[in-house]
Amino acid sequence: MSDRKPVGPTWKPNPKEIVVITNISQKNLAFKLPTGYFRLDVGRSQMVEASFLDLPAIKALVEAGQIQVTKANRKR
């Protein structure tokens, strides 16, 4: 057996800094980010940090009306 203990998240996001992005376009979106590839299929939503919106690829999709941004409704 291993003596390793499970590791939890290495950071705890501030709920005020979380937004929900939703693909409101008619096509699946996939693009390369500094951390790897990200895919958001038609009609799908994903919680992300607000700083995610500062990335050029995301900013362009928001401005083009392909991604909708809303505040996350999280209670903790």
C-alpha positions in Angstrom: 0.0 0.0 0.0 1.1 3.5 -0.7 1.7 6.0 2.1 0.5 8.8 -0.1 -2.5 10.8 1.1 -5.1 12.1 -1.4 -4.4 15.6 -2.4 -7.3 18.1 -2.6 -7.4 21.3 -4.6 -4.2 23.3 -4.5 -6.2 26.5 -4.5 -9.7 27.6 -3.4 -11.4 30.0 -5.7 -13.3 33.0 -4.4 -17.0 32.4 -5.3 -17.2 36.1 -6.3 -14.6 35.4 -9.0 -16.5 32.5 -10.6 -18.6 33.0 -13.8 -20.6 30.6 -16.0 -19.9 30.6 -19.7 -22.5 29.1 -22.1 -22.0 28.2 -25.7 -25.0 29.9 -27.4 -23.7 29.4 -30.9 -24.8 26.7 -33.3 -21.4 24.9 -33.3 -19.1 23.2 -30.9 -16.3 25.5 -29.8 -12.7 24.2 -29.2 -9.6 26.3 -28.8 -6.1 26.1 -27.4 -5.4 27.9 -24.1 -2.1 28.3 -22.3 -3.0 25.2 -20.1 -4.2 23.0 -23.0 -7.2 22.5 -25.2 -10.7 23.6 -24.1 -14.0 22.4 -25.7 -17.5 23.8 -25.1 -20.2 22.0 -27.0 -23.4 23.6 -28.3 -25.7 24.5 -25.4 -23.2 23.5 -22.7 -22.1 25.6 -19.7 -18.9 25.6 -17.7 -17.9 27.4 -14.5 -14.6 29.3 -14.8 -12.7 32.0 -13.0 -13.6 35.5 -14.2 -9.9 35.9 -15.3 -10.7 33.3 -18.0 -12.6 36.1 -19.9 -9.4 38.0 -20.3 -7.9 35.4 -22.7 -7.9 36.7 -26.3 -9.7 33.6 -27.7 -12.5 33.8 -25.1 -12.8 37.6 -25.4 -13.3 37.3 -29.1 -16.0 34.6 -28.7 -17.9 36.7 -26.1 -17.7 39.8 -28.4 -18.9 37.7 -31.3 -22.0 36.6 -29.3 -21.0 33.0 -29.3 -20.5 32.7 -25.6 -22.8 34.0 -22.9 -21.4 35.0 -19.5 -23.4 34.9 -16.3 -22.6 35.0 -12.6 -22.3 31.7 -10.9 -25.0 30.9 -8.4 -23.0 29.1 -5.8 -23.8 28.9 -2.1 -21.0 27.7 0.2 
